Amino acid sequence: MPEFMNILKKRRSIYTLGKEVSLKDEEIESLIKEVVKHSPTAFNSQTQRVVILFDKAHQKLWDLTETALKPVTPPEAFPNTQAKLQGFSQAKGTVLFFEDTDIVKGLQEQFALYADNFPVWSEQASGLTQSNVWLALSEAGLGANLQHYNPLIDAAVQKEWSLPTTWSLRAQLVFGSIEADAGEKEFMDETDRYQVFH
Ligand SMILES: Cc1cc2nc3c(=O)[nH]c(=O)nc-3n(C[C@H](O)[C@H](O)[C@H](O)COP(=O)(O)O)c2cc1C
């Protein structure tokens, strides 16, 4: 099987993560930077902005997420939510994916004909970048899962790390050592999914 297919199939949502990763923080950092750098964007606009949180900063993220969720979660459901968030904090780190809305706005002004497309392309570029980082971390032996606590945590994240207000948080990729494998995955019938013509 081609190597690419092995890498693609190896990536799964891994929820039981730990801190025992063999890569150094700097290695993870440079891997993520390389992947983001080489992930395509519309018009090569490079709208992706990325914040990498390790250890204490990662813990801070999941603490502030808990603080943000508490007032909006029914009290009887909160213990489950809290346990889930504490699960994320057991991992090694989190990659925060943002899009720079200033760049998107600038493109809309510059290329009025495509104005409606730029926010869509920005989302698409973010999604494929998230996927590429997820694949690269998986290929490097790390597990990860993708979360979306935005926009609930946006203000707290922006304040905590003094980030530009034009950076719009799109996703959080939690990563760490794999402490339990993902379960079996079901796939839909191929006949409902594809059409091929010659
Ligand atoms: C766009 C997108 C959004 C997702 N959002 C979440 C999420 O908010 N929380 C979560 O636990 N998983 C999230 N996932 C993970 C999916 O549930 C998961 O990828 C899917 O069930 C297939 O499982 P696999 O990742 O193990 O292949 C998301 C995945 C994608 C592609």
The ligand as an SDF file (V2000), in Angstrom:
LIG
                    3D

 31 33  0  0  0  0  0  0  0  0999 V2000
  -14.6210   19.4230   10.6460 C   0  0  0  0  0  0  0  0  0  0  0  0
  -14.5560   18.4610   11.8000 C   0  0  0  0  0  0  0  0  0  0  0  0
  -15.0420   18.8460   13.0390 C   0  0  0  0  0  0  0  0  0  0  0  0
  -14.9150   18.0020   14.1400 C   0  0  0  0  0  0  0  0  0  0  0  0
  -15.2980   18.4350   15.3840 N   0  0  0  0  0  0  0  0  0  0  0  0
  -15.1090   17.6420   16.4450 C   0  0  0  0  0  0  0  0  0  0  0  0
  -15.4020   18.1260   17.7500 C   0  0  0  0  0  0  0  0  0  0  0  0
  -15.7930   19.2780   17.9400 O   0  0  0  0  0  0  0  0  0  0  0  0
  -15.2110   17.2770   18.8090 N   0  0  0  0  0  0  0  0  0  0  0  0
  -14.7350   16.0080   18.6160 C   0  0  0  0  0  0  0  0  0  0  0  0
  -14.5680   15.2900   19.6080 O   0  0  0  0  0  0  0  0  0  0  0  0
  -14.4250   15.5350   17.3900 N   0  0  0  0  0  0  0  0  0  0  0  0
  -14.5960   16.3320   16.3120 C   0  0  0  0  0  0  0  0  0  0  0  0
  -14.2580   15.8750   15.0550 N   0  0  0  0  0  0  0  0  0  0  0  0
  -13.7600   14.4920   14.9000 C   0  0  0  0  0  0  0  0  0  0  0  0
  -14.7680   13.5900   14.1940 C   0  0  0  0  0  0  0  0  0  0  0  0
  -15.8170   13.2580   15.0590 O   0  0  0  0  0  0  0  0  0  0  0  0
  -13.9980   12.3410   13.7350 C   0  0  0  0  0  0  0  0  0  0  0  0
  -12.9650   12.7490   12.8640 O   0  0  0  0  0  0  0  0  0  0  0  0
  -14.9010   11.3510   13.0080 C   0  0  0  0  0  0  0  0  0  0  0  0
  -15.8470   10.7990   13.8790 O   0  0  0  0  0  0  0  0  0  0  0  0
  -14.0980   10.2100   12.3770 C   0  0  0  0  0  0  0  0  0  0  0  0
  -13.2800    9.5720   13.3350 O   0  0  0  0  0  0  0  0  0  0  0  0
  -11.7030    9.5080   13.1680 P   0  0  0  0  0  0  0  0  0  0  0  0
  -11.1730   10.9210   13.3700 O   0  0  0  0  0  0  0  0  0  0  0  0
  -11.2280    8.5710   14.2390 O   0  0  0  0  0  0  0  0  0  0  0  0
  -11.3760    9.0320   11.7870 O   0  0  0  0  0  0  0  0  0  0  0  0
  -14.3620   16.7050   13.9690 C   0  0  0  0  0  0  0  0  0  0  0  0
  -13.8810   16.3290   12.6970 C   0  0  0  0  0  0  0  0  0  0  0  0
  -13.9620   17.1930   11.6420 C   0  0  0  0  0  0  0  0  0  0  0  0
  -13.3980   16.7830   10.3080 C   0  0  0  0  0  0  0  0  0  0  0  0
  1  2  1  0
  2  3  1  0
  2 30  2  0
  3  4  2  0
  4  5  1  0
  4 28  1  0
  5  6  2  0
  6  7  1  0
  6 13  1  0
  7  8  2  0
  7  9  1  0
  9 10  1  0
 10 11  2  0
 10 12  1  0
 12 13  2  0
 13 14  1  0
 14 15  1  0
 14 28  1  0
 15 16  1  0
 16 17  1  0
 16 18  1  0
 18 19  1  0
 18 20  1  0
 20 21  1  0
 20 22  1  0
 22 23  1  0
 23 24  1  0
 24 25  2  0
 24 26  1  0
 24 27  1  0
 28 29  2  0
 29 30  1  0
 30 31  1  0
M  END
$$$$
